């Protein structure tokens, strides 16, 4: 299953924050984008596993997000 992940730079503390909007509370951080991505993959896997243990369905992946240029 594929989920949208949002990565933002942490301007105050340095590093990067990663979150998965389709899974409330599912987030991670890392010193690099790669570390943040590794962490969010693990967080998503744990989130989905906990849903499975509780016999709850996995949320549908979020819609496609794109950029728009504004003059």
N, CA, C and O atoms as a Tinker XYZ file with bonds, in Angstrom:
   284  protein
     1  N      0.843000   -1.163000    0.000000    73     2
     2  CA     0.000000    0.000000    0.000000    64     1     3
     3  C      0.899000    1.240000    0.000000    63     2     4     5
     4  O      1.960000    1.242000    0.626000    81     3
     5  N      0.478000    2.274000   -0.692000    73     3     6
     6  CA     1.253000    3.515000   -0.756000    64     5     7
     7  C      0.486000    4.630000   -0.057000    63     6     8     9
     8  O     -0.717000    4.798000   -0.256000    81     7
     9  N      1.199000    5.380000    0.758000    73     7    10
    10  CA     0.619000    6.521000    1.451000    64     9    11
    11  C      1.428000    7.774000    1.143000    63    10    12    13
    12  O      2.646000    7.722000    0.973000    81    11
    13  N      0.731000    8.888000    1.075000    73    11    14
    14  CA     1.376000   10.180000    0.899000    64    13    15
    15  C      2.134000   10.525000    2.177000    63    14    16    17
    16  O      1.608000   10.381000    3.281000    81    15
    17  N      3.362000   10.976000    2.015000    73    15    18
    18  CA     4.189000   11.399000    3.139000    64    17    19
    19  C      4.610000   12.841000    2.890000    63    18    20    21
    20  O      5.014000   13.192000    1.781000    81    19
    21  N      4.516000   13.665000    3.906000    73    19    22
    22  CA     4.929000   15.063000    3.815000    64    21    23
    23  C      6.201000   15.231000    4.641000    63    22    24    25
    24  O      6.245000   14.869000    5.816000    81    23
    25  N      7.226000   15.782000    4.012000    73    23    26
    26  CA     8.484000   16.035000    4.710000    64    25    27
    27  C      8.717000   17.539000    4.738000    63    26    28    29
    28  O      8.649000   18.209000    3.707000    81    27
    29  N      8.990000   18.056000    5.922000    73    27    30
    30  CA     9.281000   19.478000    6.071000    64    29    31
    31  C     10.599000   19.646000    6.816000    63    30    32    33
    32  O     10.957000   18.840000    7.675000    81    31
    33  N     11.302000   20.701000    6.469000    73    31    34
    34  CA    12.550000   21.002000    7.151000    64    33    35
    35  C     12.233000   21.669000    8.484000    63    34    36    37
    36  O     11.393000   22.566000    8.552000    81    35
    37  N     12.896000   21.234000    9.526000    73    35    38
    38  CA    12.719000   21.832000   10.855000    64    37    39
    39  C     13.700000   22.993000   10.975000    63    38    40    41
    40  O     14.876000   22.789000   11.275000    81    39
    41  N     13.220000   24.194000   10.744000    73    39    42
    42  CA    14.087000   25.368000   10.713000    64    41    43
    43  C     14.606000   25.757000   12.094000    63    42    44    45
    44  O     15.656000   26.392000   12.197000    81    43
    45  N     13.894000   25.392000   13.149000    73    43    46
    46  CA    14.332000   25.738000   14.508000    64    45    47
    47  C     15.406000   24.791000   15.028000    63    46    48    49
    48  O     16.431000   25.231000   15.549000    81    47
    49  N     15.169000   23.499000   14.886000    73    47    50
    50  CA    16.067000   22.503000   15.473000    64    49    51
    51  C     16.970000   21.821000   14.456000    63    50    52    53
    52  O     17.866000   21.068000   14.838000    81    51
    53  N     16.753000   22.072000   13.170000    73    51    54
    54  CA    17.502000   21.361000   12.142000    64    53    55
    55  C     16.873000   20.006000   11.887000    63    54    56    57
    56  O     16.033000   19.552000   12.664000    81    55
    57  N     17.262000   19.376000   10.835000    73    55    58
    58  CA    16.717000   18.070000   10.493000    64    57    59
    59  C     15.405000   18.191000    9.744000    63    58    60    61
    60  O     15.063000   19.251000    9.220000    81    59
    61  N     14.673000   17.083000    9.704000    73    59    62
    62  CA    13.451000   16.998000    8.914000    64    61    63
    63  C     12.362000   16.272000    9.687000    63    62    64    65
    64  O     12.640000   15.354000   10.460000    81    63
    65  N     11.130000   16.687000    9.473000    73    63    66
    66  CA     9.954000   16.039000   10.051000    64    65    67
    67  C      9.177000   15.374000    8.928000    63    66    68    69
    68  O      9.035000   15.941000    7.845000    81    67
    69  N      8.679000   14.183000    9.181000    73    67    70
    70  CA     7.879000   13.458000    8.197000    64    69    71
    71  C      6.553000   13.079000    8.837000    63    70    72    73
    72  O      6.505000   12.678000    9.999000    81    71
    73  N      5.481000   13.210000    8.069000    73    71    74
    74  CA     4.166000   12.820000    8.570000    64    73    75
    75  C      3.375000   12.163000    7.452000    63    74    76    77
    76  O      3.667000   12.337000    6.269000    81    75
    77  N      2.371000   11.407000    7.856000    73    75    78
    78  CA     1.485000   10.725000    6.917000    64    77    79
    79  C      0.066000   11.225000    7.192000    63    78    80    81
    80  O     -0.576000   10.761000    8.135000    81    79
    81  N     -0.434000   12.171000    6.376000    73    79    82
    82  CA    -1.742000   12.775000    6.646000    64    81    83
    83  C     -2.905000   11.780000    6.753000    63    82    84    85
    84  O     -3.866000   12.039000    7.478000    81    83
    85  N     -2.834000   10.663000    6.051000    73    83    86
    86  CA    -3.925000    9.691000    6.093000    64    85    87
    87  C     -3.970000    8.920000    7.411000    63    86    88    89
    88  O     -4.973000    8.282000    7.732000    81    87
    89  N     -2.874000    8.983000    8.172000    73    87    90
    90  CA    -2.776000    8.240000    9.431000    64    89    91
    91  C     -2.512000    9.237000   10.565000    63    90    92    93
    92  O     -1.356000    9.537000   10.859000    81    91
    93  N     -3.557000    9.747000   11.196000    73    91    94
    94  CA    -3.399000   10.775000   12.231000    64    93    95
    95  C     -2.415000   10.359000   13.321000    63    94    96    97
    96  O     -2.492000    9.256000   13.861000    81    95
    97  N     -1.499000   11.259000   13.629000    73    95    98
    98  CA    -0.515000   10.997000   14.667000    64    97    99
    99  C      0.688000   10.210000   14.208000    63    98   100   101
   100  O      1.592000    9.945000   15.001000    81    99
   101  N      0.721000    9.830000   12.950000    73    99   102
   102  CA     1.826000    9.035000   12.417000    64   101   103
   103  C      2.886000    9.987000   11.869000    63   102   104   105
   104  O      2.699000   10.609000   10.823000    81   103
   105  N      3.999000   10.092000   12.591000    73   103   106
   106  CA     5.048000   11.007000   12.160000    64   105   107
   107  C      6.403000   10.524000   12.643000    63   106   108   109
   108  O      6.498000    9.623000   13.477000    81   107
   109  N      7.442000   11.132000   12.109000    73   107   110
   110  CA     8.801000   10.777000   12.467000    64   109   111
   111  C      9.690000   11.981000   12.212000    63   110   112   113
   112  O      9.232000   13.004000   11.703000    81   111
   113  N     10.948000   11.857000   12.562000    73   111   114
   114  CA    11.910000   12.915000   12.285000    64   113   115
   115  C     13.275000   12.295000   12.057000    63   114   116   117
   116  O     13.511000   11.139000   12.406000    81   115
   117  N     14.163000   13.066000   11.475000    73   115   118
   118  CA    15.508000   12.584000   11.243000    64   117   119
   119  C     16.440000   13.730000   10.921000    63   118   120   121
   120  O     15.998000   14.818000   10.550000    81   119
   121  N     17.726000   13.484000   11.064000    73   119   122
   122  CA    18.723000   14.503000   10.759000    64   121   123
   123  C     18.790000   14.766000    9.260000    63   122   124   125
   124  O     19.148000   15.862000    8.830000    81   123
   125  N     18.443000   13.753000    8.469000    73   123   126
   126  CA    18.439000   13.876000    7.009000    64   125   127
   127  C     17.073000   13.446000    6.482000    63   126   128   129
   128  O     16.275000   12.848000    7.203000    81   127
   129  N     16.820000   13.760000    5.215000    73   127   130
   130  CA    15.569000   13.309000    4.596000    64   129   131
   131  C     15.497000   11.789000    4.615000    63   130   132   133
   132  O     14.436000   11.218000    4.871000    81   131
   133  N     16.623000   11.131000    4.346000    73   131   134
   134  CA    16.646000    9.664000    4.332000    64   133   135
   135  C     16.282000    9.094000    5.697000    63   134   136   137
   136  O     15.526000    8.126000    5.785000    81   135
   137  N     16.816000    9.690000    6.765000    73   135   138
   138  CA    16.478000    9.218000    8.113000    64   137   139
   139  C     15.004000    9.449000    8.418000    63   138   140   141
   140  O     14.353000    8.594000    9.019000    81   139
   141  N     14.477000   10.592000    8.010000    73   139   142
   142  CA    13.054000   10.873000    8.224000    64   141   143
   143  C     12.199000    9.879000    7.449000    63   142   144   145
   144  O     11.181000    9.411000    7.959000    81   143
   145  N     12.602000    9.547000    6.212000    73   143   146
   146  CA    11.859000    8.575000    5.404000    64   145   147
   147  C     11.912000    7.180000    6.029000    63   146   148   149
   148  O     10.899000    6.483000    6.081000    81   147
   149  N     13.082000    6.777000    6.500000    73   147   150
   150  CA    13.186000    5.473000    7.161000    64   149   151
   151  C     12.272000    5.424000    8.383000    63   150   152   153
   152  O     11.590000    4.428000    8.623000    81   151
   153  N     12.268000    6.510000    9.148000    73   151   154
   154  CA    11.435000    6.561000   10.347000    64   153   155
   155  C      9.953000    6.527000   10.037000    63   154   156   157
   156  O      9.193000    5.850000   10.731000    81   155
   157  N      9.524000    7.248000    9.002000    73   155   158
   158  CA     8.089000    7.269000    8.685000    64   157   159
   159  C      7.649000    5.930000    8.107000    63   158   160   161
   160  O      6.516000    5.506000    8.336000    81   159
   161  N      8.525000    5.256000    7.361000    73   159   162
   162  CA     8.181000    3.901000    6.882000    64   161   163
   163  C      7.901000    2.979000    8.067000    63   162   164   165
   164  O      6.918000    2.240000    8.079000    81   163
   165  N      8.784000    3.039000    9.060000    73   163   166
   166  CA     8.608000    2.207000   10.254000    64   165   167
   167  C      7.347000    2.613000   11.020000    63   166   168   169
   168  O      6.605000    1.754000   11.497000    81   167
   169  N      7.105000    3.919000   11.138000    73   167   170
   170  CA     5.917000    4.401000   11.848000    64   169   171
   171  C      4.637000    3.948000   11.148000    63   170   172   173
   172  O      3.679000    3.541000   11.806000    81   171
   173  N      4.620000    4.017000    9.815000    73   171   174
   174  CA     3.444000    3.571000    9.056000    64   173   175
   175  C      3.227000    2.080000    9.250000    63   174   176   177
   176  O      2.099000    1.638000    9.464000    81   175
   177  N      4.307000    1.299000    9.176000    73   175   178
   178  CA     4.187000   -0.151000    9.360000    64   177   179
   179  C      3.627000   -0.475000   10.746000    63   178   180   181
   180  O      2.753000   -1.332000   10.873000    81   179
   181  N      4.121000    0.202000   11.784000    73   179   182
   182  CA     3.627000   -0.027000   13.151000    64   181   183
   183  C      2.167000    0.395000   13.289000    63   182   184   185
   184  O      1.378000   -0.293000   13.935000    81   183
   185  N      1.812000    1.514000   12.689000    73   183   186
   186  CA     0.441000    2.025000   12.732000    64   185   187
   187  C     -0.505000    1.003000   12.108000    63   186   188   189
   188  O     -1.533000    0.657000   12.690000    81   187
   189  N     -0.144000    0.522000   10.909000    73   187   190
   190  CA    -1.002000   -0.444000   10.218000    64   189   191
   191  C     -1.071000   -1.772000   10.969000    63   190   192   193
   192  O     -2.119000   -2.418000   10.998000    81   191
   193  N      0.045000   -2.178000   11.577000    73   191   194
   194  CA     0.049000   -3.412000   12.362000    64   193   195
   195  C     -0.883000   -3.286000   13.564000    63   194   196   197
   196  O     -1.607000   -4.226000   13.888000    81   195
   197  N     -0.868000   -2.130000   14.225000    73   195   198
   198  CA    -1.747000   -1.959000   15.388000    64   197   199
   199  C     -3.215000   -1.965000   14.973000    63   198   200   201
   200  O     -4.064000   -2.467000   15.709000    81   199
   201  N     -3.520000   -1.407000   13.794000    73   199   202
   202  CA    -4.897000   -1.480000   13.296000    64   201   203
   203  C     -5.300000   -2.930000   13.051000    63   202   204   205
   204  O     -6.407000   -3.346000   13.391000    81   203
   205  N     -4.385000   -3.691000   12.456000    73   203   206
   206  CA    -4.655000   -5.097000   12.154000    64   205   207
   207  C     -4.898000   -5.895000   13.435000    63   206   208   209
   208  O     -5.804000   -6.726000   13.489000    81   207
   209  N     -4.092000   -5.643000   14.457000    73   207   210
   210  CA    -4.250000   -6.344000   15.735000    64   209   211
   211  C     -5.626000   -6.072000   16.329000    63   210   212   213
   212  O     -6.237000   -6.952000   16.934000    81   211
   213  N     -6.106000   -4.845000   16.151000    73   211   214
   214  CA    -7.420000   -4.458000   16.676000    64   213   215
   215  C     -8.554000   -4.734000   15.697000    63   214   216   217
   216  O     -9.684000   -4.296000   15.914000    81   215
   217  N     -8.258000   -5.458000   14.622000    73   215   218
   218  CA    -9.244000   -5.782000   13.581000    64   217   219
   219  C     -9.922000   -4.544000   13.002000    63   218   220   221
   220  O    -11.123000   -4.550000   12.729000    81   219
   221  N     -9.139000   -3.484000   12.819000    73   219   222
   222  CA    -9.644000   -2.259000   12.210000    64   221   223
   223  C     -9.102000   -2.147000   10.788000    63   222   224   225
   224  O     -7.981000   -2.581000   10.524000    81   223
   225  N     -9.870000   -1.578000    9.877000    73   223   226
   226  CA    -9.398000   -1.451000    8.497000    64   225   227
   227  C     -8.328000   -0.361000    8.373000    63   226   228   229
   228  O     -8.326000    0.617000    9.120000    81   227
   229  N     -7.441000   -0.551000    7.431000    73   227   230
   230  CA    -6.442000    0.475000    7.134000    64   229   231
   231  C     -7.116000    1.610000    6.377000    63   230   232   233
   232  O     -7.902000    1.358000    5.464000    81   231
   233  N     -6.823000    2.847000    6.735000    73   231   234
   234  CA    -7.407000    3.973000    6.001000    64   233   235
   235  C     -6.978000    3.955000    4.539000    63   234   236   237
   236  O     -5.890000    3.487000    4.203000    81   235
   237  N     -7.838000    4.463000    3.692000    73   235   238
   238  CA    -7.494000    4.565000    2.274000    64   237   239
   239  C     -6.350000    5.554000    2.119000    63   238   240   241
   240  O     -6.285000    6.551000    2.839000    81   239
   241  N     -5.448000    5.284000    1.184000    73   239   242
   242  CA    -4.369000    6.238000    0.938000    64   241   243
   243  C     -4.930000    7.608000    0.563000    63   242   244   245
   244  O     -6.014000    7.716000   -0.010000    81   243
   245  N     -4.180000    8.636000    0.894000    73   243   246
   246  CA    -4.596000   10.013000    0.605000    64   245   247
   247  C     -4.593000   10.265000   -0.902000    63   246   248   249
   248  O     -3.905000    9.568000   -1.648000    81   247
   249  N     -5.352000   11.248000   -1.346000    73   247   250
   250  CA    -5.374000   11.578000   -2.772000    64   249   251
   251  C     -4.025000   12.119000   -3.235000    63   250   252   253
   252  O     -3.173000   12.478000   -2.422000    81   251
   253  N     -3.850000   12.169000   -4.529000    73   251   254
   254  CA    -2.624000   12.707000   -5.110000    64   253   255
   255  C     -2.551000   14.205000   -4.835000    63   254   256   257
   256  O     -3.543000   14.921000   -4.971000    81   255
   257  N     -1.386000   14.661000   -4.454000    73   255   258
   258  CA    -1.160000   16.076000   -4.184000    64   257   259
   259  C     -0.129000   16.583000   -5.176000    63   258   260   261
   260  O      0.853000   15.895000   -5.459000    81   259
   261  N     -0.340000   17.765000   -5.701000    73   259   262
   262  CA     0.596000   18.340000   -6.653000    64   261   263
   263  C      0.813000   19.813000   -6.333000    63   262   264   265
   264  O      0.176000   20.360000   -5.433000    81   263
   265  N      1.701000   20.439000   -7.061000    73   263   266
   266  CA     1.993000   21.854000   -6.860000    64   265   267
   267  C      1.283000   22.689000   -7.908000    63   266   268   269
   268  O      0.970000   22.212000   -8.999000    81   267
   269  N      1.036000   23.939000   -7.561000    73   267   270
   270  CA     0.474000   24.888000   -8.509000    64   269   271
   271  C      1.299000   26.170000   -8.398000    63   270   272   273
   272  O      1.617000   26.616000   -7.295000    81   271
   273  N      1.638000   26.749000   -9.525000    73   271   274
   274  CA     2.405000   27.992000   -9.519000    64   273   275
   275  C      1.446000   29.172000   -9.584000    63   274   276   277
   276  O      0.520000   29.196000  -10.395000    81   275
   277  N      1.681000   30.138000   -8.726000    73   275   278
   278  CA     0.846000   31.335000   -8.687000    64   277   279
   279  C      1.745000   32.531000   -8.973000    63   278   280   281
   280  O      2.810000   32.679000   -8.373000    81   279
   281  N      1.312000   33.371000   -9.883000    73   279   282
   282  CA     2.134000   34.536000  -10.263000    64   281   283
   283  C      2.195000   35.565000   -9.179000    63   282   284
   284  O      2.844000   36.598000   -9.344000    81   283
